[in-house]
């Protein structure tokens, strides 16, 4: 222990030091630690409230708070203060929540609040991983019952090699970003984005990740044993058993077990849909409750809980013992699928995907560079050109609730589906559009996020976005009792609710693009995950084949209702030539052509036009404004001024009322013979061929007419004024790079 009264413990993770200060901060919390990974620092505090009576769920809240001072910035908002958490902060909070939630006792119903305050960010050391590990230490040292500790790592793949906790540079090159959390015994949380990585590599990465997780979790466990005698770890509180009496349990089982089994079998035999099955099962449960309630009038709450457990037991027994599911499907059977595109006539692209009673309509909009989302987070990314938003209205589940703004679930599902599609989107150099997709859940019976992946892929192809390959998604489930395991393909709502796992897998024919796993048990092994991924691949390929029946690939042209974007690159030094003083020139271009123009600092120019003609006209103007005269090239120019010593020739015409680029043809360069008077050879308005021969010491262009022509045969001189172009011009006129308007 230090003189200040706290201790620090460290561990090496991927060549960088992770440390926790214990007893230093947040003294009034149940436990608080200052977690440090490299130069990333996150304060994590865990607190609990007193027991609340009547709760039948675990009220866990996780907040991940980003502070802009962590990267030396002042918030960009008007108030210059952090507001509600952004998308990345919400996703990080969900990572922490999903890593720890399965490890609390099932009958524990006290409010628990975990706060991760990001105070310093080293871009090479993930603050989200730092926060998960800090939460693991804080909960392990607290008096809160917790079946941890937890470890967590990110797995990357750079140049075909798996890397633990990649640096920022490695992550930018990586084909895989796989976040894994778990205990010494098993994995309990997976989140990934990938660039069509094979299932075999994913399983290998999970295995390597778990080995590192075990080492970290072991270290956290040793910390508790070490600091407990020092008073820095607290005895765990006892969780009241709150178990119903044996008489009530027996009464429910006697009155309801056979009825519930019969109800479950009826749903299976009749292959009832969600609404019909729910109605039948709820009716059976009400019948059982009413039969038992007469003898136990004061036990209504516990009675409902026991009947719910009876339903769960009957459904799980059906799966494990009879090898069939509630709706009569086999373990690897997918519900009926429907695929439609071009559903909405005035949008840029739309796709309607239905799987069983899950139905999602995805709608795509293409926009200009200026439509990119501006980010104000703690990482190095400043803008986002692809957005996927997910909406889950109450009518999709048959409920009558007011529609509110997007919550954490909606943001999480939207991000997952977006991540699944990012790997196949064309680069900005190929397709310079901002892309926004909105997935509207119209009916929900399991796996709406994966249906959003499918609907969004259809919308992309319908809009003519040149994606690298189609993407499909599927949700896998698990029912596990001891050594008995059933992995289910395409789970519906009841299987999600009563099962042990929701494992979402999205990808192309070549490989995986996104993963997400949520579980309700302490953890599962890599072997079970490998089986789930193998089944998911078969399902994914089946869905992709269904796409081909309706739309085999992206349309050859983008939607006629979408804007046309033309992309060009200019010398950054020439940006001022198209902007003009106070933006005068660029405003004139947009007013003249009806386009929008975005100019990047690196010289990239994006022209967004409502029609092709306007875009082409704007591009021609920009090329003219930024054109350079190259020494040695021949141009067809126009004589704009006659002087005694020569003439000025405009070689690049002016646009928008602005002067073009001209140069001087000295009288000695008008012809091969001696010229007494300029007007003997040219007059104002004539078009002549000239060659750029250099610049004078003041940067003014020098041109030559005689060097643009063949020398006269036998040295004969020119006689008289030749007219538009001399007779001795070359047989093949050199082509100018720029044409007059």
C-alpha positions in Angstrom: 0.0 0.0 0.0 1.3 3.5 -0.9 1.7 6.3 1.6 -1.6 7.8 0.2 -3.5 4.7 1.3 -4.1 2.9 -2.0 -2.5 0.1 -3.9 -1.8 -0.4 -7.6 -1.7 -3.7 -9.3 -0.5 -4.3 -12.9 -0.6 -6.9 -15.7 0.9 -6.9 -19.2 -1.7 -7.2 -22.0 -0.3 -7.3 -25.5 2.9 -5.6 -24.6 1.2 -2.7 -22.8 0.7 -2.3 -19.1 -2.8 -2.4 -17.6 -3.1 -1.2 -14.0 -5.7 -0.5 -11.4 -5.5 1.9 -8.4 -7.6 0.4 -5.6 -8.7 2.5 -2.7 -7.8 5.8 -4.4 -11.1 7.1 -5.9 -14.8 6.9 -5.4 -14.7 6.0 -1.7 -18.4 6.1 -1.1 -19.3 3.7 -3.9 -19.5 0.0 -3.2 -16.2 -0.1 -5.0 -14.3 2.2 -7.3 -11.0 1.8 -9.3 -8.9 4.0 -11.5 -8.1 1.7 -14.5 -5.2 2.6 -16.7 -4.2 0.9 -20.0 -1.2 2.6 -21.6 -2.3 6.3 -21.3 -6.0 5.5 -21.4 -7.5 6.2 -18.0 -11.1 5.2 -17.0 -12.7 5.6 -13.5 -15.1 2.8 -12.8 -17.5 2.9 -9.8 -20.1 0.2 -8.9 -22.9 1.0 -6.4 -26.0 -0.8 -5.3 -29.3 0.3 -3.6 -31.3 -1.4 -0.9 -33.6 -4.3 -1.8 -36.8 -3.3 -3.5 -39.8 -5.6 -2.9 -41.9 -6.9 -5.7 -39.3 -6.8 -8.5 -39.1 -9.8 -10.8 -36.1 -8.6 -12.8 -32.6 -7.4 -12.2 -32.3 -3.6 -12.5 -28.8 -3.1 -13.8 -27.7 0.2 -15.3 -24.4 0.8 -17.0 -23.3 4.3 -18.0 -20.3 5.0 -20.1 -19.5 8.7 -20.0 -17.0 10.3 -22.4 -15.3 13.6 -21.4 -13.8 15.7 -24.2 -10.9 16.7 -21.9 -9.7 13.1 -22.3 -8.4 14.0 -25.7 -7.7 17.7 -25.1 -10.8 19.0 -26.8 -13.7 21.4 -25.9 -17.1 20.0 -26.9 -18.4 21.4 -30.2 -21.9 22.0 -29.0 -23.3 25.5 -28.4 -23.2 25.0 -24.6 -19.6 23.7 -24.8 -20.6 20.9 -22.5 -21.0 17.2 -22.9 -24.7 16.3 -23.6 -26.3 12.9 -23.9 -24.0 10.1 -24.8 -23.2 9.6 -28.5 -23.6 6.4 -30.4 -20.1 5.1 -29.6 -20.6 5.8 -25.9 -23.9 3.9 -25.9 -22.4 1.0 -27.7 -19.5 0.9 -25.2 -22.0 0.9 -22.3 -23.8 -2.0 -24.0 -20.6 -3.9 -24.2 -20.0 -3.6 -20.5 -23.6 -4.5 -19.7 -23.6 -7.6 -21.8 -20.2 -8.7 -20.4 -21.3 -8.6 -16.7 -25.1 -9.1 -16.8 -25.1 -12.9 -17.0 -22.9 -13.2 -13.9 -25.4 -11.8 -11.3 -27.6 -14.2 -9.3 -31.0 -14.9 -11.0 -32.9 -13.9 -7.9 -30.9 -10.7 -7.2 -33.2 -7.7 -7.6 -31.3 -4.8 -6.1 -30.5 -1.8 -8.2 -26.9 -1.9 -9.4 -25.3 1.0 -11.2 -21.9 0.8 -12.9 -20.4 4.1 -14.2 -17.3 4.2 -16.4 -15.9 7.8 -16.7 -13.4 8.1 -19.6 -10.8 10.6 -18.4 -7.8 10.1 -20.7 -7.6 8.4 -24.1 -4.6 6.8 -25.7 -5.9 5.8 -29.2 -3.7 2.7 -29.1 -5.5 1.4 -26.0 -9.2 0.9 -26.1 -11.2 2.8 -23.5 -14.0 0.3 -23.8 -11.8 -2.6 -23.0 -10.3 -0.6 -20.1 -13.8 0.1 -18.8 -14.8 -3.6 -19.0 -11.7 -4.6 -17.0 -12.2 -1.8 -14.6 -15.8 -2.9 -14.0 -14.7 -6.5 -13.5 -12.2 -5.4 -10.8 -14.8 -3.0 -9.1 -17.5 -5.6 -9.0 -15.1 -8.3 -7.8 -14.0 -6.1 -4.9 -17.4 -4.8 -4.0 -20.1 -6.4 -1.8 -22.3 -6.9 -4.8 -22.8 -10.6 -5.6 -21.0 -11.3 -8.8 -19.9 -14.6 -10.4 -16.8 -13.0 -12.0 -14.2 -11.9 -12.5 -14.4 -11.0 -16.2 -11.7 -10.5 -18.8 -12.0 -8.9 -22.2 -9.8 -8.3 -25.3 -10.1 -7.2 -28.9 -8.8 -9.5 -31.6 -7.6 -8.1 -34.8 -6.1 -9.7 -37.9 -3.3 -7.9 -39.7 -1.6 -9.5 -42.7 -3.3 -12.8 -41.9 -2.0 -12.8 -38.3 -4.2 -12.6 -35.3 -3.4 -9.7 -32.9 -4.5 -9.1 -29.4 -5.6 -5.6 -28.7 -4.4 -4.0 -32.0 -3.0 -0.5 -32.0 -4.8 2.2 -33.9 -2.5 1.7 -36.9 -3.0 -2.1 -36.8 -6.8 -1.7 -36.4 -7.0 0.5 -39.5 -5.4 -2.3 -41.5 -7.2 -5.1 -39.7 -9.7 -7.4 -41.4 -11.3 -8.2 -38.1 -12.4 -6.3 -35.0 -13.6 -8.9 -32.5 -14.4 -7.9 -28.9 -14.7 -10.9 -26.6 -15.4 -11.0 -22.9 -15.7 -14.0 -20.5 -14.7 -15.7 -17.3 -12.1 -18.3 -16.5 -14.7 -20.9 -17.6 -16.3 -19.6 -20.7 -17.1 -16.8 -23.2 -20.1 -14.7 -22.4 -20.0 -11.8 -24.9 -19.0 -11.4 -28.5 -19.2 -8.4 -30.8 -17.5 -8.2 -34.1 -17.1 -6.5 -37.5 -15.1 -8.2 -40.2 -14.2 -8.1 -43.9 -15.6 -11.4 -45.0 -13.5 -13.4 -42.6 -14.0 -17.2 -42.6 -15.7 -19.0 -39.8 -12.6 -21.0 -39.1 -10.6 -17.8 -38.4 -13.3 -16.5 -36.2 -13.3 -19.7 -34.1 -9.5 -19.5 -33.9 -9.7 -15.9 -32.8 -12.3 -16.8 -30.1 -10.0 -19.6 -28.8 -7.0 -17.3 -28.6 -9.1 -14.5 -27.0 -10.4 -16.9 -24.3 -6.9 -17.9 -23.4 -6.0 -14.3 -22.8 -9.3 -13.7 -20.9 -8.5 -16.6 -18.6 -5.2 -15.1 -17.7 -6.7 -11.6 -17.0 -9.6 -13.1 -15.0 -7.2 -15.1 -12.9 -5.2 -11.9 -12.2 -8.4 -10.1 -11.0 -9.3 -13.0 -8.7 -5.8 -12.8 -7.1 -6.2 -9.1 -6.5 -9.3 -9.7 -4.3 -7.5 -12.4 -2.3 -4.6 -10.0 -1.8 -6.5 -6.8 -0.8 -9.3 -8.3 1.3 -7.1 -8.5 4.4 -6.3 -4.8 3.9 -10.0 -3.8 4.0 -10.1 -2.9 0.3 -12.5 -5.7 -0.7 -15.9 -6.1 0.9 -17.7 -9.3 2.0 -20.4 -10.2 -0.5 -24.0 -9.7 0.7 -26.3 -12.6 1.0 -29.0 -12.8 -1.6 -32.3 -13.8 -0.1 -33.4 -17.1 -1.5 -37.0 -15.9 -1.7 -38.0 -19.3 -2.9 -41.7 -20.3 -2.9 -42.8 -22.9 -0.4 -42.8 -26.6 -1.4 -46.6 -26.8 -1.1 -47.0 -24.0 -3.7 -44.4 -25.6 -6.0 -46.1 -29.0 -5.8 -49.6 -27.4 -6.3 -48.5 -25.6 -9.5 -46.8 -28.7 -10.8 -49.7 -31.0 -10.1 -52.2 -28.6 -11.6 -50.2 -27.3 -14.5 -47.4 -29.5 -15.8 -49.5 -31.8 -18.0 -51.6 -28.9 -19.2 -48.6 -26.9 -20.1 -47.0 -29.8 -22.0 -50.2 -30.3 -23.9 -50.4 -26.6 -24.8 -46.8 -26.6 -26.0 -47.5 -29.7 -28.1 -50.6 -28.1 -29.5 -48.5 -25.1 -30.7 -46.0 -27.5 -32.3 -48.5 -29.8 -33.9 -50.6 -26.9 -35.4 -47.5 -24.9 -36.2 -49.2 -21.8 -34.7 -47.9 -18.4 -35.5 -46.7 -16.0 -32.8 -50.0 -14.4 -32.0 -51.9 -17.6 -31.9 -49.3 -19.4 -29.9 -49.0 -16.6 -27.4 -52.8 -16.5 -27.0 -53.0 -20.3 -26.5 -50.1 -20.4 -24.0 -51.3 -17.3 -22.1 -54.8 -18.9 -21.8 -53.3 -22.1 -20.4 -51.2 -20.2 -17.9 -54.2 -18.2 -16.7 -56.2 -21.5 -16.3 -53.4 -22.9 -14.2 -53.1 -19.8 -12.1 -56.8 -19.6 -11.4 -56.9 -23.3 -10.4 -54.1 -22.8 -7.8 -55.0 -19.3 -6.6 -58.0 -20.5 -4.7 -55.8 -22.3 -2.2 -53.0 -19.7 -2.2 -54.7 -16.3 -2.5 -51.7 -14.4 -1.1 -49.1 -15.9 -3.5 -50.3 -14.5 -6.8 -46.9 -12.9 -7.7 -44.9 -16.1 -7.0 -47.6 -18.1 -8.6 -47.2 -16.2 -11.9 -43.4 -16.7 -11.7 -43.8 -20.5 -11.1 -46.2 -20.8 -14.1 -43.7 -18.9 -16.3 -41.0 -21.4 -15.2 -43.3 -24.2 -16.1 -43.8 -22.9 -19.6 -40.0 -22.5 -19.9 -39.5 -26.1 -18.8 -42.0 -27.5 -21.2 -40.6 -25.6 -24.2 -37.0 -26.6 -23.4 -38.0 -30.2 -22.8 -39.7 -30.3 -26.2 -36.5 -29.2 -27.8 -34.0 -31.3 -25.9 -36.1 -34.5 -25.5 -38.2 -34.6 -28.7 -35.8 -32.7 -30.9 -38.5 -30.4 -32.3 -39.3 -26.7 -31.8 -42.4 -24.9 -30.5 -43.5 -24.1 -34.1 -42.8 -27.6 -35.4 -39.5 -26.7 -37.1 -36.3 -28.8 -37.1 -33.3 -27.3 -35.4 -31.8 -26.0 -38.7 -35.0 -25.0 -40.4 -35.6 -21.4 -41.5 -39.0 -19.8 -41.5 -40.7 -18.9 -44.8 -38.9 -16.0 -46.5 -40.3 -13.2 -48.7 -38.1 -10.7 -50.6 -39.2 -7.5 -52.5 -37.4 -4.5 -53.9 -38.5 -1.1 -55.3 -41.4 -1.0 -52.8 -41.5 2.8 -52.5 -41.6 4.5 -55.9 -40.2 8.0 -54.9 -37.2 6.8 -52.8 -33.7 6.0 -54.0 -33.9 2.4 -53.0 -36.0 0.1 -50.8 -36.2 -3.5 -49.8 -38.9 -5.4 -47.9 -37.7 -8.6 -46.2 -39.9 -11.0 -44.3 -38.9 -14.1 -42.4 -41.9 -15.7 -40.6 -43.7 -13.0 -38.8 -40.6 -10.7 -38.7 -40.9 -8.0 -41.3 -38.6 -5.1 -42.0 -38.7 -2.4 -44.7 -35.4 -0.7 -45.3 -35.2 2.5 -47.2 -32.0 4.0 -48.7 -31.2 7.7 -49.5 -28.1 8.9 -51.3 -26.7 12.3 -50.5 -23.7 14.5 -51.1 -20.4 14.7 -49.1 -21.9 17.6 -47.1 -24.6 15.2 -45.8 -22.0 13.1 -43.9 -22.6 12.9 -40.2 -20.2 15.1 -38.2 -18.8 13.3 -35.2 -17.8 14.9 -31.9 -16.4 11.9 -30.1 -13.0 10.9 -28.6 -11.5 9.0 -31.5 -9.8 10.3 -34.6 -12.8 9.8 -36.9 -14.4 13.2 -37.7 -17.2 12.2 -40.2 -19.3 9.2 -41.1 -20.5 8.6 -44.7 -22.6 5.5 -44.0 -25.4 5.5 -41.5 -27.9 2.8 -40.7 -30.8 3.7 -38.4 -33.2 1.2 -36.9 -36.7 2.0 -35.7 -38.9 -0.4 -33.6 -42.4 1.1 -33.3 -44.8 -0.5 -30.8 -47.2 -1.7 -33.4 -44.6 -4.2 -34.6 -45.4 -6.3 -31.5 -49.1 -5.5 -31.4 -48.7 -3.1 -28.5 -50.2 0.4 -28.0 -47.3 2.5 -26.7 -46.3 6.0 -27.6 -43.3 6.3 -30.0 -40.3 7.8 -28.4 -36.8 8.7 -29.7 -34.3 5.9 -30.3 -33.2 4.1 -27.2 -30.1 2.0 -26.5 -31.6 -1.1 -28.0 -32.5 0.7 -31.3 -29.0 2.3 -31.5 -27.3 -1.0 -30.8 -29.4 -2.9 -33.4 -28.8 -0.2 -36.0 -25.1 -0.2 -35.4 -24.9 -4.0 -35.7 -26.7 -4.1 -39.0 -24.6 -1.1 -40.3 -21.4 -2.9 -39.3 -22.6 -6.0 -41.2 -22.8 -4.0 -44.4 -19.8 -1.7 -44.1 -17.4 -4.4 -45.4 -19.1 -4.6 -48.8 -19.6 -0.9 -49.5 -17.7 0.7 -52.3 -15.0 3.2 -51.4 -15.5 6.9 -51.6 -13.2 7.1 -54.7 -15.5 4.7 -56.5 -18.8 5.8 -55.1 -18.6 9.3 -53.6 -22.0 9.3 -52.0 -23.2 9.6 -48.4 -25.5 6.7 -47.7 -28.3 6.5 -45.2 -30.5 3.5 -44.6 -33.5 3.5 -42.3 -34.9 0.1 -41.3 -38.5 0.2 -40.2 -39.5 -2.9 -38.2 -43.1 -3.5 -39.3 -43.6 -6.9 -37.5 -41.4 -8.5 -34.9 -41.1 -12.2 -34.0 -37.3 -12.5 -33.4 -34.1 -11.3 -35.1 -35.3 -8.0 -36.4 -31.6 -6.8 -36.5 -30.7 -9.5 -38.9 -33.8 -8.9 -41.0 -32.6 -5.3 -41.1 -29.3 -6.5 -42.6 -31.3 -8.4 -45.3 -33.7 -5.5 -46.0 -30.8 -3.0 -46.1 -28.8 -5.1 -48.6 -31.8 -5.3 -50.8 -32.2 -1.5 -50.7 -28.5 -1.1 -51.6 -28.9 -3.3 -54.6 -32.2 -1.7 -55.6 -30.5 1.8 -55.5 -27.7 0.6 -57.8 -25.0 0.9 -55.1 -22.0 -1.2 -56.4 -21.6 -3.3 -53.3 -18.8 -6.0 -53.4 -21.2 -8.8 -52.5 -24.7 -9.3 -51.0 -25.0 -9.7 -47.2 -27.5 -11.7 -45.2 -27.9 -12.2 -41.5 -29.4 -14.9 -39.3 -30.0 -15.3 -35.5 -28.9 -18.5 -33.8 -30.2 -19.7 -30.4 -29.2 -22.2 -27.8 -30.9 -24.4 -25.3 -28.5 -26.0 -22.8 -29.2 -28.3 -19.8 -26.0 -29.9 -18.5 -24.4 -31.7 -21.4 -27.5 -31.6 -23.5 -27.2 -28.8 -26.2 -29.5 -27.7 -29.0 -28.3 -25.0 -31.4 -31.3 -23.5 -33.2 -31.3 -21.7 -36.5 -33.5 -18.6 -37.0 -34.9 -18.2 -33.5 -38.3 -16.6 -33.0 -39.3 -14.5 -30.1 -40.3 -17.2 -27.7 -37.1 -19.1 -28.3 -35.1 -15.9 -27.6 -37.1 -15.3 -24.4 -36.9 -18.9 -23.1 -33.5 -19.9 -24.5 -29.9 -19.3 -23.4 -28.3 -17.4 -26.3 -29.0 -14.9 -29.0 -26.1 -15.2 -31.5 -26.4 -13.1 -34.6 -24.2 -13.8 -37.6 -24.1 -11.8 -40.8 -21.9 -12.2 -43.9 -21.5 -12.9 -47.6 -20.9 -16.1 -49.4 -17.2 -15.7 -48.7 -17.2 -15.0 -45.0 -18.5 -13.2 -41.9 -19.0 -9.4 -41.7 -20.6 -9.1 -38.3 -21.2 -11.0 -35.1 -23.0 -10.4 -31.8 -23.7 -12.7 -29.0 -25.9 -12.2 -25.9 -26.3 -15.0 -23.4 -28.3 -15.6 -20.2 -26.1 -18.3 -18.7 -22.6 -18.0 -17.3 -20.9 -18.7 -20.6 -20.5 -21.0 -23.5 -17.5 -22.8 -25.1 -15.8 -22.0 -28.4 -17.0 -25.5 -29.6 -20.7 -24.5 -29.2 -19.9 -21.2 -31.0 -18.2 -23.1 -33.8 -21.3 -25.3 -34.3 -23.6 -22.2 -34.3 -21.4 -20.5 -36.9 -21.5 -23.6 -39.1 -25.3 -23.7 -39.0 -25.4 -19.9 -39.6 -23.4 -20.2 -42.7 -25.8 -22.7 -44.3 -28.7 -20.5 -43.4 -26.9 -17.4 -44.8 -26.2 -19.1 -48.1 -29.9 -20.1 -48.4 -31.1 -16.5 -47.9 -28.5 -15.2 -50.4 -30.0 -17.6 -53.0 -33.4 -16.2 -52.3 -32.1 -12.7 -53.1 -31.0 -13.9 -56.5 -34.5 -14.9 -57.4 -35.6 -11.3 -57.1 -32.5 -9.2 -57.7 -29.3 -11.0 -58.6 -27.0 -8.0 -57.9 -26.9 -4.2 -57.8 -28.7 -2.5 -60.6 -26.3 -1.2 -63.3 -27.3 2.4 -62.7 -28.1 4.3 -59.6 -31.7 5.4 -59.1 -32.9 8.1 -61.5 -34.2 10.0 -58.5 -30.8 10.1 -56.8 -28.5 13.0 -57.3 -25.5 12.6 -59.7 -22.1 13.1 -58.0 -19.0 13.8 -60.1 -15.6 13.5 -58.4 -12.4 15.1 -59.6 -9.1 16.1 -57.9 -7.3 19.4 -58.3 -4.0 20.8 -57.0 -4.8 22.0 -53.4 -3.0 25.2 -54.4 -5.8 25.8 -56.9 -8.7 25.6 -54.4 -8.7 29.4 -54.2 -9.3 29.6 -57.9 -12.7 27.9 -57.7 -13.7 29.4 -54.3 -12.8 33.0 -55.2 -12.8 36.0 -52.8 -15.5 35.5 -50.1 -16.8 32.4 -52.0 -17.8 34.6 -55.0 -16.7 32.2 -57.8 -18.1 29.0 -56.3 -21.4 30.7 -55.6 -21.5 31.8 -59.2 -20.8 28.2 -60.4 -23.6 26.8 -58.2 -26.1 29.5 -59.3 -25.3 29.0 -63.0 -25.4 25.2 -63.0 -27.8 24.4 -60.2 -25.3 22.0 -58.5 -23.8 21.7 -55.0 -20.0 21.7 -54.7 -17.9 20.3 -51.8 -14.2 21.0 -51.8 -11.9 19.0 -49.5 -8.6 20.4 -48.2 -6.7 17.7 -50.1 -8.0 18.9 -53.4 -10.9 16.5 -53.9 -13.9 18.1 -55.4 -17.4 16.6 -55.3 -20.1 18.0 -57.6 -23.7 17.0 -56.7 -26.1 17.6 -59.5 -29.8 17.1 -59.9 -29.2 16.2 -63.5 -26.2 15.0 -65.5 -26.0 18.1 -67.7 -25.6 20.4 -64.8 -22.9 18.3 -63.4 -20.9 18.1 -66.6 -21.2 21.9 -67.1 -19.9 22.5 -63.5 -17.0 20.1 -64.0 -16.0 21.8 -67.3 -16.0 25.2 -65.5 -13.9 23.8 -62.6 -11.4 22.2 -65.0 -11.1 25.4 -66.9 -10.6 27.5 -63.8 -7.9 25.2 -62.5 -6.2 24.4 -65.8 -2.5 24.9 -66.1 -0.7 25.8 -69.3 2.1 23.3 -69.8 5.3 24.3 -71.5 5.8 22.4 -74.7 2.2 21.8 -75.5 0.4 23.3 -78.5 -2.9 25.1 -78.0 -5.6 26.4 -80.3 -6.0 30.0 -79.0 -7.8 33.2 -79.8 -6.1 36.5 -80.4 -7.4 38.9 -77.9 -5.1 42.0 -78.3 -2.7 43.3 -80.9 0.3 45.3 -79.8 3.3 46.7 -81.8 5.6 44.1 -80.3 3.3 41.1 -80.7 -0.1 39.8 -79.8 -1.8 38.3 -76.7 -3.5 35.0 -77.3 -6.0 33.4 -74.9 -5.2 29.7 -74.8 -7.7 28.8 -72.0 -11.0 30.7 -72.4 -12.5 32.5 -69.5 -15.7 31.4 -67.8 -18.4 33.0 -65.7 -17.3 36.4 -67.0 -13.8 35.9 -65.6 -10.7 36.4 -67.7 -9.1 33.3 -69.2 -5.4 32.5 -69.4 -3.4 34.3 -72.1 0.2 34.8 -73.1 2.3 36.9 -75.4 3.4 35.9 -78.8 6.3 38.2 -79.5 6.4 39.5 -83.1 9.6 37.5 -83.6 7.6 34.3 -82.9 4.8 35.0 -85.3 6.4 33.4 -88.3 9.6 31.8 -89.5 10.4 34.9 -91.6 10.8 38.4 -90.4 7.4 40.1 -89.7 7.2 43.9 -90.1 3.7 44.4 -88.7 1.7 42.1 -86.4 -1.5 42.8 -88.4 0.2 41.3 -91.5 -0.1 37.9 -89.8 -3.0 38.0 -87.3 -5.9 40.1 -86.2 -8.0 40.2 -83.1 -10.5 37.3 -83.0 -8.3 35.0 -85.1 -7.9 31.5 -83.9 -4.3 30.3 -84.2 -2.1 27.4 -83.1 0.5 28.4 -80.5 3.1 26.6 -78.5 3.8 27.4 -74.8 7.5 28.0 -74.7 8.0 29.2 -71.1 7.4 32.0 -68.6 9.3 35.3 -68.1 10.9 36.4 -64.8 7.5 37.8 -63.7 5.7 34.5 -64.3 4.0 35.7 -67.5 3.3 33.1 -70.2 5.3 33.2 -73.4 3.9 31.7 -76.6 5.2 31.0 -80.1 3.2 30.7 -83.3 6.1 29.7 -85.4 7.2 26.8 -83.2 3.7 25.4 -83.5 4.1 25.1 -87.2 6.4 23.1 -89.5 9.2 25.2 -91.0 8.4 26.2 -94.6 9.9 23.9 -97.2 13.1 25.2 -98.7 13.1 28.1 -96.3 10.3 29.9 -98.3 8.7 32.7 -96.3 5.0 33.3 -95.6 3.3 35.9 -97.7 0.2 37.9 -96.7 -2.2 37.2 -93.9 -3.2 33.6 -93.9 -6.7 33.9 -92.5 -8.0 31.6 -89.7 -5.2 29.0 -89.8 -2.1 29.1 -92.0 -2.0 26.7 -95.0 1.3 25.3 -93.7 -0.4 24.1 -90.4 0.3 20.4 -89.6 -2.0 17.9 -91.3 -3.2 16.7 -87.9 -4.1 19.5 -85.5 -3.0 18.9 -81.9 -6.0 18.5 -79.6 -6.5 21.1 -76.9 -7.3 19.9 -73.4 -9.9 22.5 -73.0 -12.7 23.7 -75.3 -14.4 27.0 -75.5 -17.9 27.4 -74.2 
